[in-house]
Amino acid sequence: MRFAWIILAFAVIASAMVHLRLERASVQADTFRLSARRHEVRRELWNQQVRLGELTSLRQVNRRGHQLALELLPPGESFSGDQIVQKD
């Protein structure tokens, strides 16, 4: 009878070890997947920051102002016109 209890205890321990190893493998797979996604998101963020830097550069702002036919004033001057200029 004692021998049966010992075998049962070993079976329970072995079953618990197998379960824990499977959980560990699952957690490692999730960690790897999340790490890869993190790198992808960081790359996308970097690309967006570069694109934002390009769009806010002085050359691009001036080009866009000319495309929209904006009359850009130098610093310190105020707008005194009666109409808004629009590009057709």
C-alpha positions as CSV (number, residue, x, y, z in Angstrom):
1,M,0.0,0.0,0.0
2,R,2.8,2.4,0.8
3,F,4.4,1.6,-2.5
4,A,1.2,2.7,-4.3
5,W,1.2,6.0,-2.5
6,I,4.8,6.6,-3.4
7,I,4.1,5.8,-7.1
8,L,1.0,8.1,-7.0
9,A,3.0,10.9,-5.5
10,F,5.7,10.6,-8.2
11,A,3.1,10.5,-10.9
12,V,1.5,13.7,-9.5
13,I,5.0,15.4,-9.3
14,A,5.8,14.3,-12.8
15,S,2.5,15.6,-14.1
16,A,3.1,18.9,-12.4
17,M,6.6,19.2,-13.9
18,V,5.3,18.5,-17.4
19,H,2.5,21.1,-16.9
20,L,5.0,23.7,-15.7
21,R,7.4,23.0,-18.6
22,L,4.6,23.5,-21.1
23,E,3.6,26.8,-19.4
24,R,7.2,27.9,-19.5
25,A,7.5,27.1,-23.2
26,S,4.2,29.0,-23.8
27,V,5.4,32.1,-21.8
28,Q,8.7,32.0,-23.7
29,A,6.9,32.0,-27.0
30,D,4.7,34.9,-25.9
31,T,7.8,36.8,-24.8
32,F,9.5,36.2,-28.1
33,R,6.4,37.3,-30.1
34,L,6.0,40.4,-28.0
35,S,9.6,41.3,-28.3
36,A,9.4,41.0,-32.1
37,R,6.2,43.2,-32.1
38,R,8.0,45.8,-29.9
39,H,10.9,46.0,-32.4
40,E,8.3,46.4,-35.2
41,V,6.5,49.2,-33.4
42,R,9.8,51.0,-32.6
43,R,10.7,50.8,-36.3
44,E,7.3,52.3,-37.3
45,L,7.7,55.1,-34.7
46,W,11.2,55.9,-36.0
47,N,9.9,56.1,-39.6
48,Q,7.0,58.3,-38.5
49,Q,9.5,60.6,-36.6
50,V,11.7,60.8,-39.7
51,R,8.7,61.6,-41.9
52,L,7.5,64.3,-39.5
53,G,10.9,65.8,-39.5
54,E,10.8,65.9,-43.3
55,L,7.4,67.5,-43.4
56,T,8.3,70.2,-40.9
57,S,11.6,71.1,-42.5
58,L,11.9,74.7,-43.7
59,R,12.1,73.6,-47.4
60,Q,8.9,71.5,-47.2
61,V,7.0,74.3,-45.3
62,N,8.1,76.8,-48.0
63,R,7.2,74.5,-50.8
64,R,3.8,73.8,-49.3
65,G,3.2,77.5,-48.8
66,H,3.9,78.2,-52.4
67,Q,1.6,75.3,-53.5
68,L,-1.2,76.8,-51.5
69,A,-0.4,80.4,-52.7
70,L,0.2,81.6,-49.1
71,E,1.7,85.0,-48.6
72,L,4.2,84.4,-45.9
73,L,5.2,87.4,-43.8
74,P,8.6,87.9,-42.3
75,P,8.8,87.8,-38.4
76,G,7.4,90.9,-36.8
77,E,5.0,91.9,-39.5
78,S,1.2,91.6,-39.3
79,F,-1.4,90.8,-41.9
80,S,-3.1,93.9,-43.2
81,G,-4.9,92.6,-46.3
82,D,-8.7,92.6,-46.8
83,Q,-8.9,89.3,-48.7
84,I,-7.7,85.8,-48.4
85,V,-5.7,84.6,-51.3
86,Q,-6.8,81.2,-52.7
87,K,-5.2,79.0,-55.3
88,D,-7.7,77.9,-58.0
